Amino acid sequence: MFTKNKAFNFNIDEYQRLFSFYGYIPFIFSYCFAKNYLRFGAIAFSDQEEWLSFVSKKKLGASLKEGVIIYGHKKNYLNFYKGVYGTIDSIRSLTSMILSSDFNKKTIEKYLGLLDRFRDLYRKTEFFFTDDVFANQDKYPDFKDNFKTFEKLKLDGRKFLNELFYSEKPFFVDVLTAVAKKKNVNPNNLLSYTLDELMDLFNGNQVDQSTIQKREQAYLFYIARGKIKIACGEDAKELIHNIRESRNNTQVLKGVIASQGKVVAKAYVIKVSMKNLSSISKVIDEMNQGDVLIVESTEPSVIQACKKASAILTNQGGMMSHAAIVAREFKIPCIVGLGNATNLINTGDLIEVDANAGVVKIIKKVDEK
């Protein structure tokens, strides 16, 4: 599907779907993502319905080679491991300092640099870095030892990412509020700034209210030739509509086999948003033992649901994702990278999970008699 907008000329079929959240994600959080995924030619958008991101399929080959260098060698992995936890500690420390004492422009520049470093490190735990070394692990004697601590590293990293950006009260917002107070501006407005615009506050410049209002309605980031293009308001809504229409028209549910097996059971879909992270445990309580768990990914808030599942299906992820690891431990079928399963399948649908072929079939919709 090619867009009709000449300034945003891309074919979404040439992109790999990445991460998603239900509901609106603040503009500045998404800008941080786009900036960090600059070399991957990312696309990210949000309206009030969802936030969704993609990367260019052409850009993923190099990342798999980087993953082999990290995870296939003990020394490299140890340095990476220390780097993740060290950066988390540095961000926590600097956050406390900003919130408890005076700060200046250089302090915020340092803080944003640390956020960028953490995103860069955490990104390297994703499937487009890990899957090649996993598939060829017999070639790398160090891999098995490295893998023993990987699951905890990935979960801790995801928990911190949620605390930072995607929880109900992300502490990056606390830092933005401190900056807003110092510069005497509305803190809610800063959620609709780019990082350059945030730093420009220290020069006395603010983003106009009409631009903020458009960004609050909808926005889309498109990276072309190493630069971020931004559409917002009605222009973004049109682009988002075209992408969403293209994705929802597909009824083929085929993904990557993470753990083999075959199950016919009712589906249980969990849709995670910034607003419901703290109440996910109640949603999991309503899940029946033996349901097929269908989620965006098995991020920390939905781990307990895996223990009830007869099979696990995820929109995204790879062979070293938590869903894949848990499914292999429990010896239950698992298919990852299905792309749009949480939208195409509803809780209560009777489905067949064929994780020998990597295919999911809807046998009976919940509203069918």
Order of alpha helices (4+ residues) and beta strands (2+ residues): beta-alpha-beta-beta-alpha-alpha-alpha-alpha-alpha-alpha-alpha-alpha-beta-beta-alpha-beta-beta-beta-alpha-beta-alpha-beta-alpha-beta-alpha-beta-beta
